[in-house]
């Protein structure tokens, strides 16, 4: 059984180019200070189960392109793999937002996934300062390699707060991603509203991204939340 914290019935922003519903799954092992869905970090925040999702999909056939599983961290729940398979069998595409904490579960789910939005939060050796947990860079790097090897459509996103990442960090991330074959990268400016408030309200702007970085990618976007 899945624990779902909420379902957005129509979204045009959670999967670029698709009209999708979004299932926000409860549970996440990390405690990133800029998290917009920190209320879903505890799996007990999931008051719905997959029956609510499938009931919605029954009413939305022909109206939605697909389903995005977000969170929390959706791969924190083992049941997501079977549910994703059932969604595909109904004729919907499947999108996934993930922090990359569970590479083996990601590997099992990828046969049923059409698009992945993967967070790369920091240079690999600086990950723990953001996640507040130990040894978190290695599983994300493995998750990135798993998606690239599978050939699934991928967008990598990096949330930037100036107290957590400097310009040099952003450059390290960009060059590393490009060297691995990532083609789509989005820099997301920090948004203070909706967080726990432990960070300052400072943010970044498009001009803060060095001009030589966007051209490393086929697709690049700077996003303001």
C-alpha positions, -999 to 999 in steps of 0.1 A, spaced: 0 0 0 12 35 -8 9 64 16 0 94 -4 0 129 12 -20 145 -16 -29 144 -53 -29 174 -77 -54 164 -104 -40 187 -131 -5 201 -135 14 216 -165 46 223 -146 56 191 -129 64 173 -162 76 196 -190 54 194 -220 28 171 -203 -5 175 -186 -3 152 -156 -17 145 -122 8 145 -94 8 120 -65 28 133 -35 41 103 -16 50 106 20 84 97 35 119 110 29 152 100 45 168 134 41 163 168 57 172 194 31 166 229 46 150 243 14 125 215 11 91 228 0 73 196 10 89 191 44 55 181 59 57 149 38 91 138 52 73 116 77 56 87 61 27 90 85 17 122 66 2 100 39 -35 98 46 -45 85 12 -36 52 -6 -33 42 -42 -71 36 -45 -75 74 -45 -51 77 -74 -67 50 -95 -102 64 -88 -90 98 -102 -74 81 -132 -106 63 -140 -122 97 -144 -93 113 -163 -88 88 -191 -83 108 -223 -77 140 -204 -43 134 -188 -10 124 -205 3 108 -174 10 106 -137 40 121 -119 51 105 -86 66 131 -64 70 136 -26 85 135 -1 107 110 -18 85 86 -38 111 58 -40 111 56 -2 81 34 -5 86 -1 -20 50 -3 -33 56 24 -59 71 0 -84 39 -21 -87 17 10 -87 38 25 -115 34 -7 -135 -4 -6 -130 -5 31 -141 13 22 -173 -10 -7 -180 -40 17 -179 -24 36 -207 -9 66 -188 27 77 -191 47 78 -158 70 106 -146 91 105 -115 106 132 -93 134 117 -71 163 128 -50 182 97 -60 185 82 -25 174 47 -36 192 36 -68 183 -1 -66 146 7 -63 150 32 -91 165 5 -113 134 -17 -107 110 11 -115 126 24 -147 110 -1 -170 77 16 -162 90 52 -163 89 76 -193 106 106 -177 127 113 -146 134 146 -128 165 140 -107 178 164 -81 215 169 -80 219 191 -50 257 197 -47 291 185 -57 293 148 -47 317 154 -18 296 182 -4 262 165 -3 259 157 34 259 194 43 226 198 24 208 165 32 218 165 69 226 128 65 258 109 60 272 95 28 244 107 5 263 118 -26 272 82 -37 237 69 -41 227 99 -61 256 95 -84 246 59 -89 210 69 -96 222 93 -122 243 66 -139 213 42 -138 190 66 -155 216 76 -181 223 39 -189 186 31 -193 182 59 -218 150 73 -201 142 109 -207 160 129 -180 160 163 -165 185 171 -138 176 199 -114 198 219 -89 182 241 -62 205 270 -54 206 289 -22 237 312 -19 245 301 16 246 264 5 263 266 -29 287 291 -44 293 299 -80 322 275 -80 300 247 -67 275 254 -95 303 252 -121 315 219 -106 280 204 -108 274 216 -144 307 203 -157 303 170 -140 268 165 -154 278 175 -189 308 151 -188 284 122 -179 261 130 -209 233 149 -192 215 169 -218 189 188 -198 197 209 -167 175 233 -147 188 257 -120 160 264 -95 163 296 -74 156 291 -37 121 301 -26 117 309 11 80 306 13 69 271 24 102 260 39 110 255 76 126 289 76 160 278 88 177 295 58 179 332 50 154 345 24 183 353 1 181 338 -34 199 339 -68 191 353 -102 197 342 -138 228 364 -141 244 346 -112 249 315 -134 282 318 -153 275 323 -191 297 293 -200 275 268 -182 241 268 -200 258 261 -233 271 228 -220 235 214 -223 210 209 -251 183 222 -228 189 246 -199 164 266 -178 166 289 -149 135 286 -128 120 310 -102 95 292 -80 
